[in-house]
Amino acid sequence: MKALVLLALIALPSAAAADEVVSTTPYAALYQVLTPARVIGAYDRLVAIERIESKSGVRPADIRVVIRAKSGAIPVPIAADGRVNFPTTDALRDENPPVETNQPKGSLALTVVVALGGVNRPSVPWSDIEAGLAQVKRFYADNVPKGAAAPSVRGIEVHFMPGGAATITIEGRSERLLMADAAGRIIVTSEMVHEKENPMLAFSRAAEFIMPYTDDMK
C-alpha cells in the first residue's frame, strides 16, 4: 500500500477480434484494489480518488471499460483526467463478471489514492491539514496488510494540473514560498510548517488533489 496508492493492472487475459482489442479482467481483482474507496466513508476528512490510466499514453476519452454483468452491461464513465467512480457492490463481487476494455493486455492501471478532503481552499490553516493527516494514520492502522509496516506520514504532497505555474506560501510571522515542479507537485513537510507561528498555507490556484507525503515516497 505504498504512498497510499493501490493499483491493479487492467486487461490481463486477451480475447481480441482481428480488427479490435477486447481484453478482460475478473471483477474480483479490481474490487480488492478498490478497498479504500469502499471504506473511506468512515473517515470524514479523507476522500478516495479512483483513476484509470494508460501506460501507453492513450487519452482517457478513448478508453472504454464495461462490466459484463449477468443483468446487463455496466459502462464505467471515465472523466477527461482519468477519474472514475467504479461500481463496488457485494452482488458484483459475488458474481465476479469480466471487466472488459478496448485497450491491449496489461496496458491500463486502476489506481486509488487516499487524499485529504475539505482542504482544497485558497487559504488553509495547517491545523486543518494535521486533522486530516491524523485520520490518514488511522486509515493505515485500520487497513495496512497483515505483517506490513505502515509508513510514517511526513506532510502533504499537493498536485496541481501541470502546464501552469503554481505556488504555496507557508505563512506565519515570516513566509516561505514553494514552487511546483514540472509535474505540478509541491511537497510540504511538517518540519517546514512547524518553523512558523500559527501557520497557514496559501495556494496560488486550486490544487487537483492533496495526498499525504510518507517516508516511502522519498
C-alpha positions in Angstrom: 0.0 0.0 0.0 2.9 2.3 -0.8 2.2 6.0 -0.7 -1.4 5.4 -0.1 -1.8 4.4 -3.7 -3.2 1.0 -4.6 -3.2 -0.2 -8.2 -4.3 -3.1 -10.3 -3.4 -3.8 -13.9 -6.5 -4.0 -16.1 -6.7 -6.2 -19.1 -5.0 -9.3 -18.1 -6.1 -12.1 -20.5 -6.9 -11.1 -24.0 -9.7 -12.1 -26.4 -9.4 -9.8 -29.4 -11.2 -9.7 -32.8 -9.0 -9.3 -35.8 -9.6 -5.5 -36.1 -10.2 -4.6 -32.4 -8.8 -5.1 -29.0 -11.0 -6.6 -26.3 -9.3 -7.5 -23.1 -10.8 -8.6 -19.8 -10.0 -8.7 -16.1 -12.0 -10.5 -13.3 -14.1 -8.0 -11.4 -12.9 -9.5 -8.0 -9.3 -8.4 -8.8 -10.4 -4.8 -9.1 -12.8 -5.0 -6.2 -9.9 -5.8 -3.9 -7.9 -2.8 -5.1 -10.9 -0.6 -4.5 -11.0 -1.3 -0.8 -10.1 2.3 0.2 -12.9 3.7 -1.9 -15.3 1.3 -0.1 -14.3 2.1 3.4 -13.4 5.7 3.1 -16.8 6.8 4.5 -15.6 6.0 8.0 -13.1 9.0 7.8 -14.8 12.3 7.3 -11.6 14.2 6.3 -10.5 11.7 3.7 -11.6 11.0 0.1 -10.7 8.3 -2.3 -9.7 9.3 -5.9 -10.0 6.5 -8.4 -8.3 6.8 -11.8 -7.7 4.7 -14.8 -4.5 5.5 -16.7 -3.0 4.1 -19.9 0.7 3.1 -19.7 1.0 3.8 -23.5 -0.4 7.3 -23.4 -3.9 6.7 -24.7 -6.3 9.5 -23.8 -9.0 8.8 -21.2 -11.6 9.8 -23.8 -10.5 6.9 -26.0 -10.7 4.3 -23.2 -13.8 2.1 -22.8 -14.4 0.0 -19.7 -17.6 -2.2 -19.3 -18.6 -4.6 -16.6 -20.2 -7.6 -18.3 -22.7 -8.4 -15.5 -25.4 -11.1 -16.0 -28.0 -8.3 -15.6 -26.5 -6.4 -18.5 -23.5 -4.3 -19.5 -22.5 -1.6 -17.0 -20.4 1.1 -18.7 -17.8 2.8 -16.4 -17.6 6.5 -17.4 -14.1 7.9 -17.5 -13.5 11.7 -17.0 -11.1 13.7 -19.1 -8.5 13.4 -16.3 -9.0 9.6 -16.0 -11.1 9.7 -12.9 -13.7 7.1 -12.4 -16.3 6.0 -9.9 -16.1 2.3 -10.2 -19.2 0.4 -9.1 -18.4 -1.7 -6.0 -21.2 -3.9 -4.7 -21.3 -7.2 -2.9 -23.6 -8.6 -5.6 -21.0 -7.9 -8.3 -18.2 -9.2 -6.1 -20.1 -12.5 -5.7 -20.9 -12.7 -9.4 -17.3 -11.8 -10.4 -18.2 -10.8 -14.0 -15.5 -10.0 -16.6 -14.5 -6.3 -16.8 -13.9 -5.5 -20.5 -11.8 -2.8 -22.0 -10.9 -1.8 -25.6 -7.2 -1.4 -24.7 -4.4 -4.1 -25.1 -3.5 -6.6 -22.4 -1.8 -5.1 -19.4 -1.8 -1.5 -20.8 -4.1 0.1 -18.2 -3.8 0.7 -14.5 -6.5 1.4 -12.0 -5.2 3.4 -9.1 -6.8 4.5 -5.8 -5.3 7.5 -4.0 -6.4 8.3 -0.5 -6.4 12.1 -0.3 -7.4 14.8 2.1 -10.8 16.2 1.7 -12.1 19.7 2.6 -8.7 21.4 2.5 -8.5 22.5 -1.1 -9.2 26.1 -0.4 -7.2 29.3 -1.2 -6.0 29.6 2.4 -5.9 26.7 4.8 -4.8 26.6 8.5 -2.2 23.9 9.0 -4.3 22.6 11.9 -6.9 21.5 9.3 -4.2 19.6 7.4 -3.0 18.0 10.6 -6.5 16.8 11.5 -6.7 15.1 8.1 -3.3 13.5 8.5 -4.4 12.1 11.9 -7.1 10.3 10.0 -4.6 9.1 7.4 -2.7 7.4 10.3 -5.8 5.8 11.5 -6.6 4.6 8.0 -3.2 3.0 7.8 -3.6 1.3 11.2 -7.1 0.0 10.2 -6.2 -1.1 6.6 -2.5 -1.9 6.3 -2.0 -5.5 5.1 -1.2 -8.0 7.9 2.6 -8.2 8.5 3.3 -4.9 6.7 4.6 -1.8 8.4 2.6 1.4 7.9 4.8 4.3 6.5 5.3 7.4 8.6 3.3 10.4 7.5 5.7 13.3 7.0 3.5 16.0 5.5 1.4 16.5 2.3 2.0 16.2 -1.4 0.0 18.8 -3.4 -0.8 18.0 -7.0 -1.7 20.8 -9.4 -2.7 20.3 -13.1 0.6 20.6 -15.0 1.0 23.3 -17.6 0.9 26.5 -15.4 2.8 28.0 -12.6 1.6 27.1 -9.1 2.9 28.1 -5.7 2.2 27.6 -2.0 3.1 30.2 0.6 3.7 29.0 4.2 2.5 32.0 6.2 3.1 32.7 9.9 5.1 35.7 11.1 7.5 35.1 8.2 6.8 33.5 4.8 8.2 30.6 2.8 7.4 30.3 -0.9 7.3 26.8 -2.5 7.0 26.3 -6.3 5.6 23.4 -8.2 7.9 21.1 -10.1 7.4 20.3 -13.8 4.8 17.7 -12.9 2.8 20.2 -10.9 3.8 18.8 -7.5 4.7 20.6 -4.2 5.7 18.8 -1.1 5.1 20.4 2.3 6.7 18.6 5.2 5.7 19.0 8.9 9.2 20.3 9.6 8.7 23.2 7.2 5.5 24.3 8.7 6.4 23.9 12.4 9.0 26.6 11.9 6.1 29.1 11.7 3.7 30.6 14.3 0.0 29.7 13.6 1.0 28.5 10.1 -1.3 28.9 7.1 -1.0 27.6 3.6 -1.9 30.0 0.8 -2.4 28.4 -2.6 -1.9 30.4 -5.8 -4.5 28.3 -7.6 -6.7 25.3 -6.8 -5.0 22.0 -6.4 -6.1 18.9 -8.3 -5.8 16.9 -5.0 -3.8 16.8 -1.8 -2.4 13.5 -0.6 -0.2 12.5 2.4 3.6 12.6 1.9 5.1 9.5 3.5 8.5 8.1 4.3 8.3 5.6 1.4 8.0 8.5 -1.1 11.5 9.9 -0.6 
